[in-house]
Amino acid sequence: MLTDSERFAFVPYRIHVFETSGNAYDAVQTDDRIATGDLLLVMDEAVVGVAMTWPFAVTAEPGHLHQVAPKAADTFDQLATSLGVEPASMTRAVALARQLRFGIEPALLTQSKDNSNAHASIV
């Protein structure tokens, strides 16, 4: 039998939906209700992103969000950490994009498994 903490254990997260990726970018900069790691969704542009100081897309089409530019040796977790977000936020964003059948940023699909100290950037 499950305990109360096991039955009610879940991790809530937010998905903010916007008409355009430009609106999403602007909202991240001005709306205190959007926290680092929240997901951004723009259906008409097939864009899924992650909120942070410089919101970035995990989809092949970034719209007005930044694209990720990982170093070749970065792992998925290293990339998330270097961007200042939890790896779980990026995992949820990629999962959402896949569920919606949006293209995923190729660099995220080819992350290395090695543990070097390389850092990513956003462009």
Backbone as ProteinMPNN parsed JSONL, in Angstrom:
{"seq_chain_A": "MLTDSERFAFVPYRIHVFETSGNAYDAVQTDDRIATGDLLLVMDEAVVGVAMTWPFAVTAEPGHLHQVAPKAADTFDQLATSLGVEPASMTRAVALARQLRFGIEPALLTQSKDNSNAHASIV", "coords_chain_A": {"N_chain_A": [[0.842, -1.187, 0.0], [0.455, 2.265, -0.745], [2.05, 5.088, 0.77], [0.942, 8.314, 2.053], [2.734, 10.298, 1.135], [3.856, 9.002, -1.049], [1.651, 8.57, -2.707], [0.938, 11.128, -3.416], [3.112, 12.222, -4.586], [4.547, 14.177, -6.911], [5.847, 16.166, -9.567], [5.157, 19.349, -10.234], [4.866, 21.38, -13.159], [5.029, 24.19, -15.369], [3.455, 25.083, -18.429], [3.598, 27.545, -20.685], [1.607, 29.07, -23.05], [1.765, 30.615, -26.196], [0.945, 32.991, -28.826], [2.882, 33.756, -30.673], [6.429, 33.223, -31.125], [7.91, 35.448, -30.629], [6.255, 36.857, -28.857], [6.419, 35.059, -26.742], [9.139, 35.246, -26.043], [9.287, 37.956, -25.248], [7.494, 37.898, -23.075], [8.804, 36.249, -21.232], [10.817, 37.953, -20.475], [9.458, 39.949, -19.123], [7.345, 39.088, -17.474], [6.804, 38.166, -14.277], [5.646, 35.835, -13.439], [6.516, 33.783, -14.985], [8.832, 31.38, -14.652], [12.312, 30.441, -14.432], [13.053, 27.606, -16.295], [10.428, 26.929, -16.825], [8.147, 25.782, -19.369], [7.775, 26.794, -22.777], [5.409, 27.221, -25.275], [4.568, 27.387, -28.651], [2.255, 26.869, -30.77], [1.507, 27.46, -33.503], [3.947, 27.983, -34.708], [5.372, 25.716, -34.299], [7.117, 25.498, -32.087], [8.887, 24.735, -29.171], [10.088, 25.743, -26.111], [12.403, 26.649, -23.445], [12.148, 28.547, -20.553], [14.276, 31.106, -19.461], [16.852, 33.507, -18.682], [17.727, 34.066, -21.298], [15.625, 32.862, -23.276], [15.392, 29.661, -24.788], [15.011, 27.458, -27.627], [14.039, 24.033, -27.998], [13.317, 22.843, -30.207], [13.617, 22.154, -33.754], [12.966, 24.347, -35.302], [13.495, 27.463, -34.113], [12.092, 29.839, -33.987], [11.656, 33.026, -32.599], [13.115, 32.519, -30.38], [16.212, 31.683, -28.723], [18.747, 29.58, -30.194], [20.229, 26.504, -29.179], [23.704, 25.905, -28.75], [25.578, 23.571, -28.325], [28.754, 22.369, -27.088], [30.69, 19.875, -28.712], [31.376, 17.806, -26.977], [29.621, 17.994, -24.875], [27.284, 16.61, -22.602], [23.776, 15.877, -22.355], [22.856, 16.629, -19.794], [25.0, 18.271, -18.95], [24.763, 20.315, -20.788], [22.25, 21.415, -20.079], [22.846, 22.283, -17.451], [24.893, 24.145, -17.974], [23.406, 26.061, -19.243], [21.925, 26.988, -17.215], [19.564, 25.804, -16.347], [17.44, 23.218, -15.002], [18.142, 19.826, -15.81], [15.81, 18.28, -16.031], [13.89, 20.087, -16.929], [14.634, 20.569, -19.575], [14.37, 17.973, -20.525], [11.601, 17.573, -20.225], [10.708, 19.515, -22.039], [11.704, 18.553, -24.511], [10.313, 16.135, -24.579], [7.661, 17.08, -24.736], [7.747, 18.397, -27.225], [8.233, 16.189, -28.883], [5.867, 14.708, -28.441], [4.072, 16.371, -29.674], [4.889, 16.099, -32.203], [6.818, 17.808, -33.264], [9.794, 18.916, -34.865], [12.967, 18.132, -33.455], [15.708, 19.979, -32.183], [18.626, 19.216, -33.829], [21.177, 19.15, -32.55], [20.563, 18.51, -29.942], [19.855, 15.903, -30.111], [22.127, 14.52, -30.55], [23.857, 14.464, -28.401], [26.864, 13.96, -26.657], [28.082, 11.23, -24.634], [30.172, 11.535, -22.931], [32.021, 12.92, -20.121], [33.208, 15.561, -20.147], [34.398, 18.915, -19.445], [33.172, 20.782, -21.073], [31.344, 23.636, -22.297], [28.145, 25.002, -23.113], [26.625, 27.323, -25.391], [24.305, 29.929, -26.178], [22.724, 31.093, -29.104]], "CA_chain_A": [[0.0, 0.0, 0.0], [1.222, 3.494, -0.848], [1.909, 6.086, 1.831], [0.44, 9.59, 1.538], [3.753, 11.002, 0.358], [4.033, 8.288, -2.311], [0.467, 8.764, -3.543], [0.83, 12.51, -3.865], [4.428, 12.673, -5.043], [4.624, 14.556, -8.314], [6.57, 17.413, -9.791], [4.376, 20.219, -11.119], [5.598, 22.32, -14.003], [4.138, 25.036, -16.146], [3.618, 25.277, -19.867], [3.004, 28.813, -21.08], [1.272, 28.995, -24.469], [1.781, 31.936, -26.815], [0.595, 33.064, -30.254], [4.114, 33.833, -31.45], [7.644, 33.048, -30.335], [8.283, 36.793, -30.184], [5.483, 37.115, -27.637], [6.979, 34.201, -25.689], [10.408, 35.848, -25.63], [8.989, 39.181, -24.501], [6.844, 37.559, -21.812], [9.825, 35.744, -20.309], [11.586, 39.1, -19.987], [8.653, 40.935, -18.396], [6.301, 38.503, -16.622], [7.402, 37.489, -13.121], [5.012, 34.527, -13.223], [7.246, 32.791, -15.773], [10.057, 31.068, -13.914], [13.363, 29.693, -15.122], [12.726, 26.191, -16.426], [9.073, 26.741, -17.342], [8.129, 25.483, -20.799], [7.137, 27.753, -23.665], [4.816, 26.506, -26.402], [3.987, 28.199, -29.715], [1.728, 25.846, -31.674], [1.522, 27.863, -34.911], [5.324, 27.99, -35.211], [5.983, 24.43, -33.932], [8.253, 25.831, -31.224], [8.855, 24.461, -27.734], [11.294, 26.313, -25.52], [12.596, 26.653, -21.999], [12.3, 29.911, -20.06], [15.447, 31.52, -18.693], [17.193, 34.876, -19.065], [17.705, 34.048, -22.756], [14.836, 31.66, -23.562], [15.899, 28.917, -25.929], [14.138, 26.44, -28.194], [14.543, 22.664, -28.136], [12.8, 22.391, -31.5], [14.446, 22.467, -34.913], [12.632, 25.731, -35.643], [13.486, 28.192, -32.849], [11.306, 31.072, -34.008], [12.419, 34.146, -32.051], [13.888, 32.079, -29.216], [17.603, 31.366, -29.043], [19.09, 28.193, -30.495], [21.337, 26.016, -28.354], [24.922, 25.601, -29.503], [26.424, 22.826, -27.38], [30.06, 21.857, -27.502], [30.555, 18.489, -29.166], [31.553, 16.867, -25.871], [28.596, 18.191, -23.843], [26.171, 15.686, -22.43], [22.5, 16.578, -22.214], [22.842, 17.231, -18.458], [25.965, 19.361, -18.935], [24.171, 21.401, -21.559], [21.231, 22.049, -19.236], [23.516, 22.969, -16.349], [25.607, 25.317, -18.491], [22.395, 27.06, -19.591], [21.294, 27.465, -15.984], [18.254, 25.189, -16.115], [17.484, 21.827, -14.568], [18.01, 18.877, -16.915], [14.415, 17.838, -16.133], [13.152, 21.062, -17.735], [14.929, 20.284, -20.981], [13.781, 16.667, -20.832], [10.157, 17.788, -20.417], [10.516, 20.284, -23.277], [11.919, 17.647, -25.639], [9.192, 15.189, -24.574], [6.484, 17.793, -25.251], [7.942, 18.591, -28.665], [8.047, 14.885, -29.544], [4.446, 14.365, -28.385], [3.394, 17.212, -30.659], [5.517, 15.762, -33.485], [7.65, 18.906, -33.739], [11.191, 18.533, -35.051], [13.852, 18.434, -32.33], [17.006, 20.543, -32.533], [19.541, 18.087, -34.029], [22.267, 19.139, -31.567], [20.093, 17.858, -28.712], [19.717, 14.471, -30.369], [23.442, 13.912, -30.728], [24.706, 14.797, -27.266], [27.875, 12.97, -26.29], [27.923, 10.62, -23.311], [31.363, 11.69, -22.104], [31.834, 13.867, -19.016], [34.192, 16.63, -20.184], [33.948, 20.172, -18.847], [32.787, 21.719, -22.128], [30.167, 24.452, -21.987], [27.304, 25.365, -24.247], [26.244, 28.73, -25.499], [23.092, 30.124, -26.954], [22.935, 32.087, -30.165]], "C_chain_A": [[0.883, 1.245, 0.0], [0.986, 4.407, 0.348], [1.362, 7.366, 1.206], [1.479, 10.298, 0.68], [4.03, 10.305, -0.965], [2.85, 8.512, -3.251], [0.417, 10.155, -4.144], [2.164, 13.078, -4.333], [4.382, 12.938, -6.542], [5.377, 15.873, -8.404], [5.743, 18.278, -10.744], [5.302, 21.077, -11.976], [4.598, 23.057, -14.865], [4.508, 25.027, -17.618], [2.87, 26.563, -20.207], [2.813, 28.786, -22.597], [1.146, 30.417, -25.028], [1.386, 31.847, -28.282], [1.828, 33.072, -31.131], [5.315, 33.622, -30.532], [8.184, 34.404, -29.87], [7.548, 37.179, -28.919], [6.035, 36.306, -26.471], [8.267, 34.821, -25.15], [10.159, 37.078, -24.765], [8.387, 38.878, -23.134], [7.852, 37.046, -20.795], [10.603, 36.903, -19.697], [10.79, 40.004, -19.05], [7.662, 40.362, -17.389], [6.938, 37.676, -15.504], [6.792, 36.122, -12.841], [5.678, 33.421, -14.03], [8.602, 32.59, -15.123], [11.07, 30.355, -14.804], [12.997, 28.219, -15.128], [11.307, 25.918, -16.875], [9.145, 26.486, -18.848], [7.347, 26.548, -21.555], [6.645, 26.993, -24.89], [4.188, 27.502, -27.369], [3.537, 27.225, -30.799], [1.878, 26.23, -33.15], [2.918, 27.854, -35.525], [6.042, 26.668, -34.938], [7.237, 24.635, -33.094], [7.936, 25.431, -29.785], [10.173, 24.973, -27.182], [11.304, 26.193, -24.02], [12.867, 28.091, -21.583], [13.577, 30.041, -19.229], [15.744, 32.95, -19.119], [17.182, 35.045, -20.575], [16.951, 32.793, -23.173], [15.289, 30.98, -24.846], [14.916, 27.837, -26.349], [14.836, 25.083, -28.161], [14.097, 22.085, -29.475], [13.727, 22.84, -32.624], [14.207, 23.898, -35.388], [12.556, 26.529, -34.345], [12.573, 29.408, -32.825], [12.18, 32.218, -33.525], [13.146, 33.787, -30.766], [15.316, 31.783, -29.67], [17.726, 29.891, -29.398], [20.197, 27.78, -29.535], [22.502, 25.682, -29.263], [25.873, 24.85, -28.569], [27.789, 22.51, -27.971], [29.876, 20.39, -27.845], [30.61, 17.497, -28.007], [30.492, 17.007, -24.78], [27.625, 17.021, -23.797], [24.905, 16.525, -22.298], [22.449, 17.306, -20.868], [23.822, 18.394, -18.353], [25.423, 20.572, -19.68], [23.147, 22.145, -20.711], [21.878, 22.863, -18.118], [24.225, 24.224, -16.834], [24.642, 26.426, -18.909], [21.644, 27.579, -18.373], [19.897, 26.945, -15.747], [18.45, 23.757, -15.642], [17.383, 20.917, -15.789], [16.568, 18.399, -17.115], [13.585, 18.805, -16.972], [13.388, 20.822, -19.225], [14.331, 18.955, -21.405], [12.29, 16.808, -21.085], [9.879, 18.533, -21.716], [10.678, 19.39, -24.505], [10.762, 16.65, -25.725], [7.924, 15.842, -25.129], [6.598, 17.979, -26.763], [7.733, 17.278, -29.423], [6.575, 14.484, -29.563], [3.652, 15.151, -29.417], [3.929, 16.995, -32.071], [6.231, 16.953, -34.124], [9.063, 18.37, -33.922], [12.026, 18.972, -33.854], [15.166, 18.999, -32.872], [18.021, 19.405, -32.648], [20.67, 18.015, -33.002], [21.852, 18.465, -30.267], [19.972, 16.354, -28.878], [21.061, 13.761, -30.416], [24.393, 14.236, -29.588], [25.62, 13.636, -26.914], [27.605, 12.423, -24.897], [29.129, 10.888, -22.422], [31.193, 12.848, -21.134], [32.877, 14.983, -19.021], [33.583, 17.898, -19.603], [33.578, 21.209, -19.902], [31.519, 22.471, -21.735], [29.426, 24.803, -23.262], [27.116, 26.861, -24.284], [24.916, 28.779, -26.231], [23.358, 31.217, -27.962], [21.617, 32.706, -30.553]], "O_chain_A": [[1.923, 1.281, 0.657], [-0.125, 4.492, 0.872], [1.319, 7.496, -0.018], [1.153, 10.837, -0.377], [4.409, 10.97, -1.929], [3.035, 8.631, -4.462], [-0.087, 10.342, -5.251], [2.313, 14.293, -4.46], [4.198, 12.018, -7.338], [5.514, 16.595, -7.417], [5.643, 17.969, -11.932], [6.394, 21.447, -11.547], [3.469, 22.608, -15.065], [5.677, 24.974, -18.0], [1.655, 26.65, -20.035], [3.756, 28.51, -23.339], [0.518, 31.29, -24.429], [1.474, 30.789, -28.904], [1.836, 32.473, -32.206], [5.227, 33.816, -29.319], [8.841, 34.49, -28.833], [8.136, 37.76, -28.007], [6.112, 36.801, -25.347], [8.457, 34.906, -23.937], [10.742, 37.226, -23.69], [8.729, 39.527, -22.145], [7.759, 37.378, -19.613], [11.003, 36.841, -18.535], [11.378, 40.748, -18.265], [7.184, 41.096, -16.524], [7.531, 36.626, -15.752], [7.361, 35.334, -12.086], [5.428, 32.241, -13.783], [9.417, 33.511, -15.054], [10.709, 29.743, -15.809], [12.671, 27.65, -14.086], [10.994, 24.794, -17.269], [10.084, 26.919, -19.516], [6.388, 27.123, -21.04], [7.39, 26.208, -25.476], [3.385, 28.348, -26.975], [4.332, 26.808, -31.641], [2.327, 25.416, -33.958], [3.054, 27.731, -36.742], [7.205, 26.514, -35.311], [8.28, 24.033, -33.351], [6.87, 25.743, -29.254], [11.241, 24.675, -27.716], [10.355, 25.707, -23.403], [13.703, 28.774, -22.175], [13.896, 29.183, -18.407], [14.955, 33.546, -19.852], [16.685, 36.049, -21.084], [17.572, 31.756, -23.403], [15.538, 31.635, -25.859], [14.103, 27.363, -25.555], [16.058, 24.993, -28.281], [14.464, 20.963, -29.826], [14.513, 23.775, -32.47], [15.137, 24.577, -35.824], [11.647, 26.305, -33.546], [12.304, 29.956, -31.756], [13.313, 32.374, -33.982], [13.735, 34.658, -30.126], [15.583, 31.65, -30.864], [16.925, 29.062, -28.967], [21.009, 28.609, -29.125], [22.319, 25.236, -30.396], [26.851, 25.417, -28.08], [27.954, 22.4, -29.186], [28.981, 19.738, -27.307], [29.956, 16.455, -28.055], [30.471, 16.207, -23.845], [27.2, 16.51, -24.833], [24.972, 17.745, -22.147], [22.044, 18.467, -20.807], [23.506, 19.406, -17.728], [25.606, 21.712, -19.251], [23.176, 23.374, -20.637], [21.492, 24.006, -17.874], [24.164, 25.261, -16.174], [25.016, 27.598, -18.927], [20.828, 28.495, -18.479], [19.117, 27.567, -15.026], [19.505, 23.16, -15.858], [16.617, 21.204, -16.709], [16.153, 18.142, -18.245], [12.661, 18.374, -17.662], [12.457, 20.868, -20.029], [13.837, 18.826, -22.526], [11.763, 16.237, -22.04], [8.919, 18.217, -22.418], [9.876, 19.463, -25.436], [10.283, 16.352, -26.819], [7.196, 15.223, -25.905], [5.636, 17.739, -27.493], [7.12, 17.268, -30.491], [6.081, 13.981, -30.571], [2.672, 14.651, -29.969], [3.473, 17.634, -33.019], [6.254, 17.099, -35.346], [9.48, 17.461, -33.203], [11.816, 20.054, -33.305], [15.668, 18.543, -33.9], [18.258, 18.696, -31.669], [21.08, 16.919, -32.621], [22.693, 17.907, -29.563], [19.987, 15.613, -27.895], [21.122, 12.535, -30.329], [25.607, 14.278, -29.787], [25.198, 12.48, -26.88], [26.97, 13.085, -24.076], [29.114, 10.5, -21.254], [30.301, 13.677, -21.317], [33.391, 15.319, -17.954], [32.39, 17.942, -19.306], [33.667, 22.408, -19.637], [30.722, 21.985, -20.931], [30.01, 24.888, -24.342], [27.415, 27.569, -23.322], [24.472, 27.795, -26.822], [24.121, 32.148, -27.707], [21.575, 33.568, -31.431]]}, "name": "protein", "num_of_chains": 1, "seq": "MLTDSERFAFVPYRIHVFETSGNAYDAVQTDDRIATGDLLLVMDEAVVGVAMTWPFAVTAEPGHLHQVAPKAADTFDQLATSLGVEPASMTRAVALARQLRFGIEPALLTQSKDNSNAHASIV"}
